[in-house]
Amino acid sequence: MKEQIVDSALAAFQTESESILETAKVIDRADFLRAAELLVSAPRIASTGCGHSGIAARHFAHLMCCCDRPARFLSPAEAVHGGLGFLEKGDVLLWTSRGGKTDELFPIVKVAREKGVTVIGVTENLSSPLASQSDVVIPIKVTRECDPDNCQGTTSFAVTCAVFDALQTAVIGLSGFCKEKFAVIHPGGAVGKRLNGIQ
């Protein structure tokens, strides 16, 4: 019994890797490039999402800061209580939701569009209400979640993070960001010591 549980758990690596590779196949290169260009040119970037998607969105904001793009995560709860004041015309809002129907995100996207903010969506449901309100949509493909009941946000989280990692890679390439610049904003830890020649 315990061996079967371990086998099932370790199968998560295969499940997630398959979905990541499937996502790479369904991403439109032109849309992906447009999203990256928008992120490079935006004065500021906001990201939002709920649950596992929210945690991934917080990771995305940090990725953007790590390549010198001013960004912050907008909590859906705090956003509708004044947090939306962060967004101004010309900024970019990125939301993520596997189903594209997360109720908490609708007022955020609505206000963003009213303020002249460009909206990027990351979702599996390209016909969803949130996708239809986005300027650019990047699709994800989830074969199944890792848990036995196929309901925990496991594989979808891994796939979403992989998309965000790819976007950061594109932003770095388009903006000319380099390790010398990273050394300035990342002086801490082993990475900071290595970049700044401190061993």
Backbone as CSV, one residue per row, in Angstrom:
resi,resn,N_x,N_y,N_z,CA_x,CA_y,CA_z,C_x,C_y,C_z
1,MET,0.825,-1.204,0.000,0.000,0.000,0.000,0.869,1.267,0.000
2,LYS,1.867,1.317,0.890,2.726,2.492,0.960,3.552,2.657,-0.308
3,GLU,3.972,1.534,-0.904,4.730,1.596,-2.148,3.885,2.184,-3.265
4,GLN,2.609,1.814,-3.289,1.707,2.358,-4.306,1.510,3.861,-4.127
5,ILE,1.439,4.293,-2.867,1.281,5.715,-2.578,2.504,6.488,-3.068
6,VAL,3.694,5.926,-2.820,4.925,6.572,-3.274,4.973,6.619,-4.802
7,ASP,4.606,5.510,-5.439,4.583,5.468,-6.909,3.652,6.537,-7.465
8,SER,2.465,6.649,-6.855,1.484,7.625,-7.306,1.990,9.045,-7.097
9,ALA,2.644,9.271,-5.970,3.166,10.610,-5.671,4.275,10.998,-6.632
10,LEU,5.191,10.090,-6.904,6.317,10.392,-7.785,5.890,10.539,-9.243
11,ALA,4.704,10.023,-9.569,4.173,10.191,-10.926,3.857,11.663,-11.199
12,ALA,3.823,12.463,-10.139,3.548,13.892,-10.297,4.582,14.565,-11.198
13,PHE,5.818,14.088,-11.138,6.859,14.674,-11.979,6.530,14.484,-13.459
14,GLN,6.049,13.301,-13.796,5.681,13.012,-15.182,4.450,13.811,-15.596
15,THR,3.470,13.845,-14.699,2.231,14.566,-14.988,2.501,16.038,-15.260
16,GLU,3.301,16.657,-14.403,3.566,18.085,-14.558,4.423,18.377,-15.787
17,SER,5.415,17.534,-16.018,6.285,17.767,-17.175,5.506,17.634,-18.479
18,GLU,4.569,16.690,-18.544,3.749,16.531,-19.749,2.920,17.780,-20.018
19,SER,2.332,18.339,-18.961,1.498,19.527,-19.130,2.324,20.745,-19.525
20,ILE,3.518,20.851,-18.973,4.397,21.961,-19.346,4.749,21.880,-20.835
21,LEU,5.059,20.680,-21.309,5.399,20.507,-22.717,4.189,20.743,-23.622
22,GLU,3.009,20.331,-23.170,1.787,20.573,-23.951,1.482,22.061,-24.024
23,THR,1.754,22.773,-22.948,1.537,24.215,-22.938,2.452,24.907,-23.940
24,ALA,3.685,24.450,-24.007,4.631,25.030,-24.970,4.113,24.886,-26.401
25,LYS,3.362,23.828,-26.658,2.841,23.576,-28.003,1.675,24.504,-28.365
26,VAL,0.887,24.907,-27.364,-0.331,25.671,-27.675,-0.128,27.186,-27.591
27,ILE,1.020,27.623,-27.111,1.271,29.063,-27.016,1.522,29.651,-28.400
28,ASP,0.786,30.705,-28.714,0.969,31.412,-29.979,2.197,32.317,-29.849
29,ARG,3.164,32.145,-30.723,4.437,32.879,-30.608,4.241,34.392,-30.722
30,ALA,3.339,34.809,-31.606,3.094,36.240,-31.785,2.470,36.856,-30.538
31,ASP,1.507,36.157,-29.951,0.870,36.648,-28.730,1.862,36.667,-27.568
32,PHE,2.684,35.652,-27.499,3.695,35.586,-26.434,4.667,36.762,-26.567
33,LEU,5.110,37.035,-27.787,6.032,38.144,-28.019,5.367,39.472,-27.683
34,ARG,4.116,39.626,-28.062,3.397,40.870,-27.767,3.294,41.084,-26.259
35,ALA,2.994,40.003,-25.531,2.898,40.109,-24.075,4.231,40.543,-23.479
36,ALA,5.315,39.949,-23.955,6.646,40.294,-23.450,6.989,41.747,-23.763
37,GLU,6.648,42.188,-24.968,6.922,43.580,-25.351,6.117,44.559,-24.502
38,LEU,4.888,44.207,-24.197,4.058,45.053,-23.344,4.662,45.162,-21.944
39,LEU,5.179,44.067,-21.439,5.787,44.068,-20.112,7.057,44.917,-20.083
40,VAL,7.813,44.873,-21.176,9.050,45.655,-21.254,8.746,47.157,-21.298
41,SER,7.700,47.533,-22.013,7.400,48.957,-22.212,6.525,49.555,-21.115
42,ALA,5.927,48.729,-20.270,5.011,49.228,-19.247,5.745,50.007,-18.153
43,PRO,5.222,51.159,-17.771,5.819,51.890,-16.647,5.801,51.056,-15.373
44,ARG,4.674,50.354,-15.164,4.529,49.492,-13.993,3.678,48.285,-14.344
45,ILE,3.856,47.220,-13.579,3.159,45.966,-13.831,2.471,45.503,-12.557
46,ALA,1.227,45.060,-12.698,0.511,44.455,-11.573,0.110,43.044,-11.970
47,SER,0.086,42.146,-11.002,-0.380,40.777,-11.251,-1.422,40.429,-10.214
48,THR,-2.339,39.540,-10.574,-3.384,39.154,-9.637,-3.890,37.755,-9.937
49,GLY,-4.497,37.150,-8.943,-5.035,35.801,-9.055,-5.465,35.354,-7.672
50,CYS,-6.203,34.248,-7.608,-6.685,33.710,-6.338,-6.128,32.308,-6.101
51,GLY,-5.986,31.934,-4.847,-5.521,30.592,-4.516,-4.133,30.315,-5.047
52,HIS,-3.950,29.119,-5.624,-2.662,28.773,-6.211,-2.284,29.744,-7.321
53,SER,-3.273,30.196,-8.077,-3.000,31.162,-9.146,-2.484,32.470,-8.564
54,GLY,-3.003,32.849,-7.398,-2.533,34.053,-6.745,-1.093,33.941,-6.293
55,ILE,-0.736,32.755,-5.791,0.645,32.526,-5.373,1.570,32.593,-6.580
56,ALA,1.118,32.029,-7.706,1.907,32.103,-8.944,2.027,33.550,-9.418
57,ALA,0.947,34.316,-9.285,0.962,35.719,-9.699,1.926,36.533,-8.833
58,ARG,2.003,36.189,-7.559,2.954,36.867,-6.672,4.388,36.551,-7.121
59,HIS,4.608,35.297,-7.510,5.916,34.876,-8.039,6.253,35.669,-9.304
60,PHE,5.236,35.875,-10.160,5.459,36.614,-11.401,5.902,38.048,-11.117
61,ALA,5.255,38.702,-10.152,5.625,40.067,-9.806,7.078,40.120,-9.346
62,HIS,7.497,39.134,-8.576,8.885,39.099,-8.114,9.840,38.873,-9.285
63,LEU,9.451,38.010,-10.223,10.278,37.780,-11.409,10.492,39.073,-12.184
64,MET,9.429,39.861,-12.317,9.549,41.121,-13.038,10.489,42.084,-12.300
65,CYS,10.356,42.158,-10.983,11.258,43.021,-10.206,12.703,42.570,-10.372
66,CYS,12.913,41.264,-10.499,14.270,40.728,-10.630,14.916,41.072,-11.964
67,CYS,14.132,41.569,-12.917,14.748,42.053,-14.164,14.445,43.533,-14.350
68,ASP,14.342,44.216,-13.204,14.219,45.685,-13.169,12.942,46.228,-13.775
69,ARG,11.855,45.454,-13.724,10.555,45.949,-14.152,9.713,46.176,-12.904
70,PRO,9.369,47.417,-12.565,8.584,47.697,-11.362,7.252,46.939,-11.370
71,ALA,7.046,46.093,-10.374,5.848,45.253,-10.352,5.408,44.969,-8.927
72,ARG,4.128,44.688,-8.786,3.609,44.279,-7.486,2.408,43.373,-7.677
73,PHE,2.169,42.534,-6.683,1.004,41.661,-6.672,-0.160,42.410,-6.062
74,LEU,-1.313,42.380,-6.731,-2.524,42.988,-6.203,-3.416,41.893,-5.629
75,SER,-3.543,41.870,-4.330,-4.464,40.937,-3.693,-5.878,41.252,-4.151
76,PRO,-6.634,40.259,-4.616,-8.009,40.536,-5.057,-8.854,41.208,-3.975
77,ALA,-8.629,40.846,-2.716,-9.400,41.458,-1.636,-9.012,42.911,-1.441
78,GLU,-7.705,43.200,-1.445,-7.238,44.564,-1.218,-7.405,45.454,-2.452
79,ALA,-7.374,44.830,-3.629,-7.486,45.606,-4.870,-8.774,46.407,-4.906
80,VAL,-9.886,45.792,-4.508,-11.190,46.468,-4.563,-11.450,47.333,-3.341
81,HIS,-10.453,47.477,-2.491,-10.563,48.374,-1.343,-9.472,49.440,-1.404
82,GLY,-9.175,49.883,-2.627,-8.227,50.969,-2.816,-6.936,50.573,-3.502
83,GLY,-6.622,49.292,-3.510,-5.374,48.845,-4.116,-5.280,49.105,-5.599
84,LEU,-6.440,49.261,-6.253,-6.451,49.528,-7.690,-5.916,50.912,-8.021
85,GLY,-5.703,51.721,-6.989,-5.092,53.020,-7.206,-3.650,52.913,-7.682
86,PHE,-3.065,51.728,-7.552,-1.700,51.508,-8.041,-1.631,51.621,-9.553
87,LEU,-2.714,51.239,-10.224,-2.722,51.177,-11.680,-3.019,52.528,-12.318
88,GLU,-2.242,52.865,-13.351,-2.456,54.079,-14.118,-2.457,53.749,-15.604
89,LYS,-2.945,54.663,-16.404,-2.983,54.471,-17.853,-1.578,54.150,-18.377
90,GLY,-1.507,53.112,-19.210,-0.223,52.698,-19.768,0.415,51.540,-19.035
91,ASP,-0.064,51.267,-17.810,0.462,50.128,-17.054,-0.065,48.821,-17.641
92,VAL,0.445,47.715,-17.129,-0.016,46.389,-17.552,-0.512,45.618,-16.336
93,LEU,-1.662,44.990,-16.485,-2.189,44.079,-15.474,-2.160,42.671,-16.032
94,LEU,-1.563,41.743,-15.311,-1.593,40.332,-15.691,-2.414,39.570,-14.665
95,TRP,-3.439,38.878,-15.136,-4.223,38.029,-14.249,-4.023,36.579,-14.657
96,THR,-4.201,35.668,-13.727,-4.098,34.247,-14.048,-5.196,33.462,-13.344
97,SER,-5.837,32.592,-14.096,-6.917,31.750,-13.578,-7.099,30.614,-14.572
98,ARG,-6.977,29.384,-14.107,-7.089,28.262,-15.042,-8.413,28.286,-15.791
99,GLY,-9.516,28.505,-15.064,-10.831,28.475,-15.698,-11.265,29.802,-16.295
100,GLY,-10.599,30.894,-15.899,-10.950,32.204,-16.433,-12.297,32.724,-15.981
101,LYS,-12.783,32.189,-14.851,-14.092,32.610,-14.352,-14.047,33.023,-12.882
102,THR,-12.886,33.301,-12.363,-12.745,33.650,-10.959,-13.448,34.971,-10.666
103,ASP,-14.520,34.894,-9.885,-15.363,36.061,-9.638,-14.596,37.255,-9.092
104,GLU,-13.641,37.006,-8.214,-12.913,38.090,-7.563,-12.089,38.932,-8.539
105,LEU,-11.812,38.391,-9.722,-10.973,39.109,-10.679,-11.751,40.038,-11.603
106,PHE,-13.056,39.824,-11.731,-13.848,40.630,-12.662,-13.800,42.128,-12.362
107,PRO,-14.005,42.545,-11.117,-13.939,43.997,-10.870,-12.546,44.579,-11.094
108,ILE,-11.513,43.786,-10.876,-10.146,44.262,-11.093,-9.905,44.520,-12.576
109,VAL,-10.284,43.570,-13.412,-10.108,43.715,-14.858,-10.968,44.856,-15.384
110,LYS,-12.183,44.982,-14.866,-13.096,46.046,-15.305,-12.484,47.426,-15.037
111,VAL,-12.000,47.639,-13.824,-11.412,48.936,-13.479,-10.136,49.180,-14.288
112,ALA,-9.342,48.126,-14.474,-8.103,48.258,-15.242,-8.397,48.751,-16.653
113,ARG,-9.401,48.188,-17.283,-9.743,48.589,-18.640,-10.281,50.029,-18.662
114,GLU,-11.045,50.389,-17.655,-11.579,51.751,-17.582,-10.456,52.782,-17.418
115,LYS,-9.361,52.365,-16.779,-8.241,53.277,-16.533,-7.211,53.279,-17.662
116,GLY,-7.448,52.492,-18.726,-6.516,52.454,-19.848,-5.309,51.582,-19.599
117,VAL,-5.499,50.570,-18.780,-4.432,49.609,-18.468,-4.532,48.428,-19.432
118,THR,-3.424,47.995,-19.971,-3.415,46.830,-20.856,-3.509,45.560,-20.019
119,VAL,-4.346,44.622,-20.458,-4.617,43.417,-19.680,-4.088,42.170,-20.389
120,ILE,-3.265,41.415,-19.673,-2.756,40.132,-20.164,-3.368,39.029,-19.311
121,GLY,-3.930,38.016,-19.959,-4.522,36.906,-19.233,-3.771,35.611,-19.471
122,VAL,-3.705,34.782,-18.445,-3.111,33.446,-18.556,-4.164,32.453,-18.072
123,THR,-4.658,31.611,-18.991,-5.759,30.729,-18.663,-5.802,29.533,-19.604
124,GLU,-6.506,28.496,-19.185,-6.730,27.353,-20.066,-8.006,27.548,-20.884
125,ASN,-8.885,28.377,-20.375,-10.186,28.575,-21.001,-10.190,29.846,-21.857
126,LEU,-9.868,29.686,-23.118,-9.745,30.842,-24.017,-11.089,31.487,-24.347
127,SER,-12.190,30.802,-24.066,-13.514,31.379,-24.322,-14.150,31.895,-23.032
128,SER,-13.370,31.993,-21.988,-13.893,32.429,-20.691,-14.181,33.922,-20.692
129,PRO,-15.014,34.384,-19.756,-15.323,35.818,-19.659,-14.089,36.678,-19.430
130,LEU,-13.176,36.228,-18.590,-11.973,37.011,-18.328,-11.074,37.080,-19.557
131,ALA,-10.998,35.980,-20.295,-10.180,35.974,-21.510,-10.719,36.960,-22.534
132,SER,-12.032,37.038,-22.643,-12.645,37.935,-23.627,-12.399,39.401,-23.292
133,GLN,-12.067,39.700,-22.050,-11.822,41.071,-21.628,-10.329,41.425,-21.631
134,SER,-9.508,40.509,-22.130,-8.060,40.717,-22.123,-7.562,41.165,-23.489
135,ASP,-6.487,41.935,-23.490,-5.876,42.376,-24.739,-5.015,41.283,-25.352
136,VAL,-4.378,40.495,-24.501,-3.556,39.365,-24.934,-3.826,38.208,-23.988
137,VAL,-3.951,37.013,-24.549,-4.172,35.819,-23.719,-3.098,34.791,-24.028
138,ILE,-2.487,34.283,-22.991,-1.511,33.208,-23.131,-2.144,31.941,-22.560
139,PRO,-2.290,30.906,-23.391,-2.962,29.693,-22.920,-2.042,28.767,-22.131
140,ILE,-2.651,28.016,-21.230,-1.958,26.920,-20.572,-2.723,25.638,-20.892
141,LYS,-2.066,24.522,-20.750,-2.693,23.231,-21.017,-2.395,22.294,-19.849
142,VAL,-3.431,21.856,-19.175,-3.272,20.991,-18.005,-3.900,19.630,-18.297
143,THR,-3.073,18.604,-18.415,-3.603,17.263,-18.702,-4.413,16.740,-17.521
144,ARG,-3.889,16.931,-16.320,-4.605,16.631,-15.086,-3.787,17.156,-13.917
145,GLU,-4.460,17.394,-12.801,-3.765,17.777,-11.586,-3.132,16.521,-10.981
146,CYS,-2.190,16.720,-10.087,-1.418,15.586,-9.560,-2.160,14.745,-8.523
147,ASP,-3.077,15.370,-7.807,-3.733,14.637,-6.714,-4.679,13.581,-7.268
148,PRO,-4.983,12.543,-6.471,-5.837,11.439,-6.950,-7.199,11.883,-7.463
149,ASP,-7.745,12.956,-6.891,-9.074,13.405,-7.279,-9.070,14.464,-8.383
150,ASN,-7.875,14.825,-8.861,-7.746,15.774,-9.962,-8.451,17.106,-9.668
151,CYS,-8.214,17.627,-8.456,-8.894,18.882,-8.110,-7.993,19.903,-7.415
152,GLN,-6.809,19.487,-6.959,-5.895,20.434,-6.326,-5.126,21.208,-7.401
153,GLY,-4.804,22.461,-7.115,-4.119,23.291,-8.118,-2.629,23.020,-8.172
154,THR,-2.267,21.797,-8.525,-0.862,21.382,-8.506,-0.207,21.527,-9.872
155,THR,-0.628,20.737,-10.823,-0.068,20.817,-12.172,-0.313,22.192,-12.778
156,SER,-1.502,22.730,-12.561,-1.827,24.055,-13.115,-0.896,25.118,-12.545
157,PHE,-0.522,24.981,-11.272,0.421,25.919,-10.654,1.792,25.803,-11.320
158,ALA,2.257,24.574,-11.509,3.570,24.349,-12.122,3.608,24.887,-13.547
159,VAL,2.541,24.654,-14.300,2.473,25.119,-15.684,2.452,26.649,-15.741
160,THR,1.649,27.250,-14.883,1.564,28.707,-14.851,2.920,29.328,-14.513
161,CYS,3.607,28.754,-13.541,4.931,29.262,-13.174,5.919,29.103,-14.325
162,ALA,5.795,28.012,-15.078,6.682,27.804,-16.229,6.441,28.885,-17.287
163,VAL,5.177,29.251,-17.492,4.852,30.329,-18.433,5.473,31.636,-17.958
164,PHE,5.380,31.892,-16.673,5.944,33.129,-16.122,7.464,33.144,-16.226
165,ASP,8.087,31.994,-16.009,9.541,31.911,-16.169,9.936,32.209,-17.611
166,ALA,9.144,31.685,-18.558,9.424,31.931,-19.972,9.236,33.400,-20.315
167,LEU,8.210,34.028,-19.746,7.990,35.447,-19.988,9.148,36.278,-19.454
168,GLN,9.645,35.930,-18.268,10.776,36.671,-17.729,11.996,36.527,-18.641
169,THR,12.207,35.334,-19.165,13.325,35.102,-20.074,13.221,35.997,-21.299
170,ALA,11.990,36.127,-21.831,11.772,36.986,-22.997,11.979,38.456,-22.644
171,VAL,11.498,38.853,-21.479,11.659,40.246,-21.043,13.139,40.587,-20.889
172,ILE,13.902,39.676,-20.326,15.345,39.884,-20.181,15.994,40.074,-21.550
173,GLY,15.612,39.234,-22.501,16.182,39.321,-23.846,15.819,40.608,-24.557
174,LEU,14.553,41.022,-24.429,14.083,42.216,-25.130,14.603,43.506,-24.502
175,SER,14.798,43.499,-23.203,15.190,44.723,-22.508,16.699,44.900,-22.404
176,GLY,17.444,43.830,-22.709,18.895,43.920,-22.591,19.382,43.843,-21.160
177,PHE,18.528,43.372,-20.278,18.918,43.231,-18.880,20.058,42.215,-18.778
178,CYS,21.042,42.504,-17.932,22.211,41.633,-17.828,22.577,41.377,-16.371
179,LYS,23.490,40.455,-16.176,23.852,40.074,-14.814,24.505,41.211,-14.040
180,GLU,25.145,42.143,-14.737,25.734,43.301,-14.064,24.643,44.167,-13.422
181,LYS,23.514,44.293,-14.120,22.388,45.037,-13.564,21.740,44.247,-12.427
182,PHE,21.700,42.929,-12.596,21.121,42.086,-11.560,21.952,42.166,-10.282
183,ALA,23.253,42.296,-10.442,24.147,42.392,-9.280,23.802,43.604,-8.428
184,VAL,23.329,44.671,-9.067,22.990,45.899,-8.340,21.749,45.696,-7.474
185,ILE,20.742,45.019,-8.019,19.478,44.874,-7.292,19.411,43.583,-6.480
186,HIS,20.435,42.722,-6.597,20.459,41.466,-5.846,21.804,41.320,-5.132
187,PRO,22.081,42.213,-4.173,23.369,42.121,-3.469,23.390,41.050,-2.382
188,GLY,22.225,40.531,-2.037,22.157,39.579,-0.930,22.345,38.127,-1.336
189,GLY,22.655,37.289,-0.351,22.742,35.853,-0.549,23.936,35.409,-1.366
190,ALA,23.991,34.114,-1.624,25.097,33.535,-2.381,25.151,34.081,-3.802
191,VAL,23.964,34.293,-4.406,23.917,34.827,-5.765,24.510,36.237,-5.793
192,GLY,24.124,37.068,-4.837,24.644,38.426,-4.783,26.143,38.464,-4.582
193,LYS,26.656,37.592,-3.724,28.096,37.535,-3.494,28.828,37.116,-4.760
194,ARG,28.255,36.117,-5.473,28.914,35.642,-6.702,28.920,36.719,-7.761
195,LEU,27.789,37.401,-7.941,27.686,38.436,-8.960,28.578,39.632,-8.666
196,ASN,28.779,39.907,-7.389,29.589,41.062,-7.015,31.021,40.699,-6.653
197,GLY,31.425,39.462,-6.993,32.812,39.043,-6.787,33.223,38.914,-5.335
198,ILE,32.236,38.595,-4.486,32.538,38.413,-3.074,32.430,36.933,-2.732
199,GLN,33.513,36.300,-2.403,33.525,34.870,-2.094,34.153,34.586,-0.746
